[in-house]
């Protein structure tokens, strides 16, 4: 049995209860492309992730706030997760810690987003400033870490997730790159251990690439509360079409 997990409720979606939440990213560089992508995603995602690092005006806070408002209006209540993924963790933007914090705080305070992603290994004071600002506005924090170089040992994965939780994250997320099927098992076993022994918040874990697809499908068995699907173009290696993903997740949820 797992520990008692505090679910995260955003709009009409509860992350950490029932079947896994399906999150679908949109990566358009312009408002026009983003509108097309959101129209394609409509009804196929529980949460939409806006990858702000792809946006052509990511360094303009007024433009970012205006775009987040436009997305929220188009989504008509579907929760919006705002993510600025930096180049250090596989994203599209190079940005220093202060600018990263300023941008993420602006998103958290925009009134248009329900969750913000925070790379927990950024400067500690920057992370703490983001968490405090988000929570002051009732915005949930997804603390994240992405390891494209490989899969750390099980104890290290667990330690990173515990550190995220200690920082006050509402959801703790880690994605790692497998070099073998054993690495996929390491990620899944780390998820199980975290879920059963330490977790107080929902977890999102995944092993990336083709080898790791099983973790995106069956992560719920081990304690992962959400998974990322795609509509159109993937934003990370190994993402599965959102409709196919939902079909498989529903089968597994009923069987469980």
Secondary structure as GFF3:
##gff-version 3
##sequence-region A 1 256
A	DSSP	beta_strand	8	10	.	.	.	ID=ss1
A	DSSP	beta_strand	13	15	.	.	.	ID=ss2
A	DSSP	beta_strand	21	26	.	.	.	ID=ss3
A	DSSP	alpha_helix	31	41	.	.	.	ID=ss4
A	DSSP	beta_strand	47	51	.	.	.	ID=ss5
A	DSSP	three_ten_helix	52	54	.	.	.	ID=ss6
A	DSSP	alpha_helix	61	75	.	.	.	ID=ss7
A	DSSP	beta_strand	79	83	.	.	.	ID=ss8
A	DSSP	three_ten_helix	87	89	.	.	.	ID=ss9
A	DSSP	alpha_helix	97	108	.	.	.	ID=ss10
A	DSSP	beta_strand	115	119	.	.	.	ID=ss11
A	DSSP	alpha_helix	124	136	.	.	.	ID=ss12
A	DSSP	beta_strand	140	147	.	.	.	ID=ss13
A	DSSP	alpha_helix	154	166	.	.	.	ID=ss14
A	DSSP	beta_strand	171	177	.	.	.	ID=ss15
A	DSSP	alpha_helix	181	193	.	.	.	ID=ss16
A	DSSP	pi_helix	194	198	.	.	.	ID=ss17
A	DSSP	beta_strand	202	208	.	.	.	ID=ss18
A	DSSP	alpha_helix	213	222	.	.	.	ID=ss19
A	DSSP	beta_strand	226	230	.	.	.	ID=ss20
A	DSSP	beta_strand	240	241	.	.	.	ID=ss21
A	DSSP	alpha_helix	242	255	.	.	.	ID=ss22
###
